[in-house]
Amino acid sequence: MSNVSGKAYAFTAFTPMKRWKTPFVRLFFWSVPIFSLGIVQRLFSWIHLVKAQKLLLELSFIHFARWSIVKHDFWPRLSDEQPKDDTTYDYLMFCSNFNGTWQQYIDAFSAIIPDGMNMIWRWSEQFPGAQPITPFLGYIRRVQLDCEYYYAAYPGASATDVKQSLHLQSELQAFAKKTAKMQPDEFARAWHQFANSVQNCVGSTGVDPYVVDWQELLFPGSVKPEELGPRGLQTPVSVGAVQESTPEKVVSDA
């Protein structure tokens, strides 16, 4: 499955923006590092944008999230023979890696940092807003692109697993140096104390049974992504609400 590697899910989306809106998005992105500063977080935590930045950093299941602007005439060319593309719109590219299911990831953005999502994607064509969740799921469904290839160095480990393992390694090395000359009884007491102190660093690795592609049913009773329309880069006109169709009646000869 191209979007999944072990416990990790790779997410890529392109959303069209009118060209005159691009400078406003650039200005917003320029302000993000400032709002990430510790002193700004402490003094201005009541501001929605500052609060959203802090909450985003606290979502431990996200490996990274990055937004980039692709200008209408700045698309890559594989060779000099390839004609240069010049699209009607500029595009906002969003890339992220995370642990968990697609729906859990979008739900977290909608529930925890809706103001931040609105500030970023409000400039994109026909963005419905981060709340309520169902139109937001449908919109993201339409603008997501599948990965052709996805590589993860530690597919069986989440971002939290990796951080805990690094901490465990550091603690174990310090323990080995500290106990090198201890007597057996003294070492046993030190070992039990050490084992208790690093319990939260001993996680389980391997494939997460709940990290599946969104073409499958994620959880009983949840939204089926296939009901939200086709996936892939669409024109702005097709980023609207899904039109419900009446199923055809099947007539049996029996």
TABELJO-V277521 format. One record per residue. N is the residue number from 1. PHI is phi in radians with two decimals (NA if undefined). BURIAL is 1 if it has 16 or more other C-alpha atoms within 10 Angstrom, else 0. Layout:
# TABELJO-V277521
n = {N & N}
phi = {PHI & PHI}
burial = {BURIAL & BURIAL}
This chain:
# TABELJO-V277521
n = {1 & 2 & 3 & 4 & 5 & 6 & 7 & 8 & 9 & 10 & 11 & 12 & 13 & 14 & 15 & 16 & 17 & 18 & 19 & 20 & 21 & 22 & 23 & 24 & 25 & 26 & 27 & 28 & 29 & 30 & 31 & 32 & 33 & 34 & 35 & 36 & 37 & 38 & 39 & 40 & 41 & 42 & 43 & 44 & 45 & 46 & 47 & 48 & 49 & 50 & 51 & 52 & 53 & 54 & 55 & 56 & 57 & 58 & 59 & 60 & 61 & 62 & 63 & 64 & 65 & 66 & 67 & 68 & 69 & 70 & 71 & 72 & 73 & 74 & 75 & 76 & 77 & 78 & 79 & 80 & 81 & 82 & 83 & 84 & 85 & 86 & 87 & 88 & 89 & 90 & 91 & 92 & 93 & 94 & 95 & 96 & 97 & 98 & 99 & 100 & 101 & 102 & 103 & 104 & 105 & 106 & 107 & 108 & 109 & 110 & 111 & 112 & 113 & 114 & 115 & 116 & 117 & 118 & 119 & 120 & 121 & 122 & 123 & 124 & 125 & 126 & 127 & 128 & 129 & 130 & 131 & 132 & 133 & 134 & 135 & 136 & 137 & 138 & 139 & 140 & 141 & 142 & 143 & 144 & 145 & 146 & 147 & 148 & 149 & 150 & 151 & 152 & 153 & 154 & 155 & 156 & 157 & 158 & 159 & 160 & 161 & 162 & 163 & 164 & 165 & 166 & 167 & 168 & 169 & 170 & 171 & 172 & 173 & 174 & 175 & 176 & 177 & 178 & 179 & 180 & 181 & 182 & 183 & 184 & 185 & 186 & 187 & 188 & 189 & 190 & 191 & 192 & 193 & 194 & 195 & 196 & 197 & 198 & 199 & 200 & 201 & 202 & 203 & 204 & 205 & 206 & 207 & 208 & 209 & 210 & 211 & 212 & 213 & 214 & 215 & 216 & 217 & 218 & 219 & 220 & 221 & 222 & 223 & 224 & 225 & 226 & 227 & 228 & 229 & 230 & 231 & 232 & 233 & 234 & 235 & 236 & 237 & 238 & 239 & 240 & 241 & 242 & 243 & 244 & 245 & 246 & 247 & 248 & 249 & 250 & 251 & 252 & 253 & 254}
phi = {NA & -1.16 & -1.52 & -2.13 & -2.38 & 1.12 & -1.54 & -1.80 & -2.16 & -1.75 & -2.21 & -2.40 & -2.48 & -2.13 & -2.17 & -1.35 & -2.31 & -1.10 & -1.07 & -1.24 & -1.49 & -0.98 & -1.02 & -1.19 & -1.18 & -1.08 & -1.09 & -1.11 & -1.13 & -1.11 & -1.40 & -1.03 & -1.04 & -1.16 & -1.22 & -1.49 & -1.11 & -0.99 & -1.16 & -1.21 & -1.08 & -1.34 & -1.49 & -2.18 & -1.14 & -1.38 & -1.34 & -0.97 & -1.14 & -1.14 & -1.10 & -1.10 & -1.10 & -1.15 & -1.14 & -1.10 & -1.18 & -1.50 & -1.39 & -1.22 & -1.38 & -1.61 & -1.23 & -2.86 & -2.50 & -2.47 & -1.95 & -2.41 & -1.73 & -1.93 & -1.17 & -1.05 & -2.02 & -2.15 & -1.42 & -1.19 & -2.15 & -1.38 & -2.79 & -1.18 & -1.32 & -1.27 & -1.06 & -1.35 & -1.48 & -2.49 & -1.47 & -1.17 & -1.95 & -1.39 & -2.27 & -1.80 & -1.72 & -2.12 & -2.19 & -2.73 & -2.11 & -2.66 & -1.87 & 1.99 & -1.64 & -1.01 & -1.18 & -1.05 & -1.13 & -1.15 & -1.03 & -1.12 & -1.06 & -1.20 & -1.47 & -1.68 & -2.27 & -1.10 & -1.12 & -1.13 & -1.12 & -1.15 & -1.12 & -1.41 & -1.68 & -1.09 & -1.45 & -1.45 & -1.12 & 1.03 & -1.16 & -1.47 & 1.72 & -1.33 & -2.39 & -1.20 & -1.29 & -1.09 & -1.08 & -1.14 & -1.06 & -1.11 & -1.13 & -1.10 & -0.98 & -1.32 & -1.75 & -1.40 & -2.01 & -1.28 & -1.37 & -1.38 & -2.71 & -2.35 & -2.02 & -2.23 & -1.13 & -2.25 & -1.11 & -1.53 & -2.18 & -1.45 & -1.06 & -1.16 & -1.01 & -1.13 & -1.11 & -1.18 & -1.16 & -1.11 & -1.15 & -1.09 & -1.07 & -1.10 & -1.16 & -1.19 & -1.13 & -1.15 & -1.14 & -1.09 & -1.19 & -1.23 & -1.79 & -1.01 & -2.00 & -1.36 & -1.33 & -0.91 & -1.12 & -1.16 & -1.13 & -1.05 & -1.13 & -1.15 & -1.16 & -1.08 & -1.13 & -1.15 & -1.05 & -1.18 & -1.32 & -1.99 & -1.00 & -1.31 & -1.73 & -1.80 & -1.68 & -1.86 & -1.89 & 2.17 & -1.24 & -1.43 & -1.16 & -1.70 & -1.53 & -2.21 & -1.26 & -1.27 & -1.35 & -1.77 & -1.28 & -1.30 & -2.45 & -0.99 & 1.54 & -1.53 & -1.22 & -1.48 & -0.99 & -1.14 & -1.41 & -1.65 & 1.82 & -1.23 & -1.80 & 2.21 & -1.15 & -2.08 & -1.27 & -0.97 & -1.11 & -1.56 & -1.65 & -1.49 & -1.23 & -1.28 & -1.51 & -1.31 & -2.01 & -1.44 & -1.11 & -1.22 & -1.39 & -1.68 & -1.80 & -1.76 & -1.46 & -1.26}
burial = {0 & 0 & 1 & 1 & 1 & 1 & 1 & 1 & 1 & 1 & 1 & 1 & 1 & 1 & 1 & 1 & 1 & 0 & 0 & 0 & 0 & 1 & 0 & 0 & 1 & 0 & 0 & 0 & 0 & 0 & 0 & 0 & 0 & 0 & 1 & 1 & 0 & 0 & 0 & 0 & 1 & 0 & 0 & 0 & 1 & 0 & 0 & 0 & 1 & 1 & 1 & 1 & 1 & 1 & 0 & 1 & 0 & 0 & 0 & 0 & 1 & 1 & 1 & 0 & 0 & 0 & 0 & 0 & 1 & 1 & 1 & 1 & 0 & 0 & 0 & 0 & 0 & 0 & 0 & 0 & 0 & 0 & 0 & 0 & 0 & 0 & 0 & 0 & 1 & 1 & 1 & 1 & 1 & 1 & 0 & 0 & 1 & 1 & 1 & 1 & 1 & 1 & 1 & 0 & 1 & 0 & 1 & 0 & 1 & 1 & 0 & 0 & 1 & 1 & 1 & 1 & 1 & 1 & 0 & 0 & 1 & 1 & 1 & 1 & 1 & 1 & 1 & 1 & 1 & 1 & 1 & 0 & 1 & 0 & 1 & 1 & 1 & 1 & 1 & 1 & 1 & 1 & 1 & 1 & 1 & 1 & 0 & 0 & 0 & 0 & 0 & 0 & 0 & 1 & 1 & 1 & 1 & 1 & 1 & 1 & 1 & 1 & 0 & 1 & 1 & 0 & 0 & 1 & 0 & 0 & 0 & 0 & 0 & 0 & 0 & 0 & 0 & 0 & 0 & 0 & 0 & 0 & 0 & 0 & 0 & 0 & 0 & 0 & 0 & 0 & 0 & 0 & 0 & 0 & 0 & 0 & 0 & 0 & 0 & 0 & 1 & 0 & 0 & 0 & 0 & 0 & 0 & 1 & 0 & 0 & 1 & 1 & 1 & 1 & 0 & 0 & 0 & 1 & 0 & 0 & 0 & 0 & 0 & 0 & 1 & 0 & 0 & 1 & 1 & 1 & 1 & 1 & 1 & 1 & 0 & 1 & 0 & 0 & 1 & 0 & 0 & 0 & 0 & 0 & 0 & 0 & 0 & 0 & 0 & 0 & 0 & 0 & 0 & 0}
